[in-house]
């Protein structure tokens, strides 16, 4: 598990920091969330041995990584708590945030004083403390850290879980659930780590360099990794929903394009906006939901114009061929193809098949888009020679 901490976790944390940087200063909540990952990335980055050696050279303290790791942990917990309070939107939020900031700063100052003046520094690296768990200074230092970190994790868990009830089912609720699980897992890690230290006592085994062998086990290694992964999942789910919606809209535009292009060529005055090519649609960034709606409205408006331009009354019921299956979407697709061809020859559209009198498309914009996607699929698959026979 050690390589997971030393390399994969810092890379994952810094990747999220870079990814979230553009939105870091847009809102208070996004700013707090970004600083959460910055703090976590700093704490996780102290794990590789070469970072420990650099910090030892710069500070002159062999176990400086211990203090940096714990200060970063408290900062990350505080920023995450500030984030959940920001999205919870409780009254007197500004005053409560200042109090939390002051409390966090005081806790970090206490840890720094205890580390510098009361902890033994006779070993190199963050695990040098493992040989001195019975030392009063070490016990006070760890008590402050685990108390602050555990209380912040517990509060964040309660708030995330209460916010979860206010989010409709779907990917956003899944993201909030992941964040609640991450903070709950942080609290579990705190409780387990305290139990593990009390059970094991001081480290009595030393490696070839004379440093104590870390008092850790697979659970101590796994729980922090699980928290990081859950946090990343929690903040990734809402953007994933946006990405999926974008891909869904792009696919809808791609499917609607042949039908839309033919109809707006036949009836150009129904176009909303500037017509674009099918390939250019794929490279248009941003939300495409409005573009999909515009395409659907243009298709329906063009179809209504062609109906008004029909060369005669609708076909009487029962005149359509019974062996065609009478799928209304297919019938509309075939009639639209015939109408476009007639329009290109400056001829009126063919009579409207009787089955379309009972077809009104969707009752809502979403249903209408779904209906027209079905029509567009038949339109793209309907060759000229298999078009619906048009009675003249």
Buried (B, 14 or more C-beta within 10 A) or exposed (E): EEEBBBEBBBEBBBEBBEBBEEBBEEEBBBBBBBBBBBBBBBBBBBBBEEBBBBBBEEEEBBBBBBBBBBBBBBBBBBBBBBBBBBBBEEEEBEEBBEEBEEBBEEBBEBBEEBBEEEBEBEBBBBBBBBBBBEBEBBEBBBEBBBEBBBBBBBBBBBBBBEBBEEBEEEBBBBBBBBBBBBBBBBBBBBEBBBEBBEEBEBBEEEEEEEBBEBBBEEEBBBBBBBBBBBBBBBBBBBBEBEEEBBEEBBEBBBBBBEBBBBBBBBBEEBBBEEEBEEEEBEEEEEEBBEBBBBBBBBBBBBBEBBBEBBBEEBBEEEEBEEEBEEEBBBBBBBBBBBBBBBBEEEEBBBBBBBBBEEBEBBEEEEEBBBBBBBBBBBBEEBEEEEBBEBEE
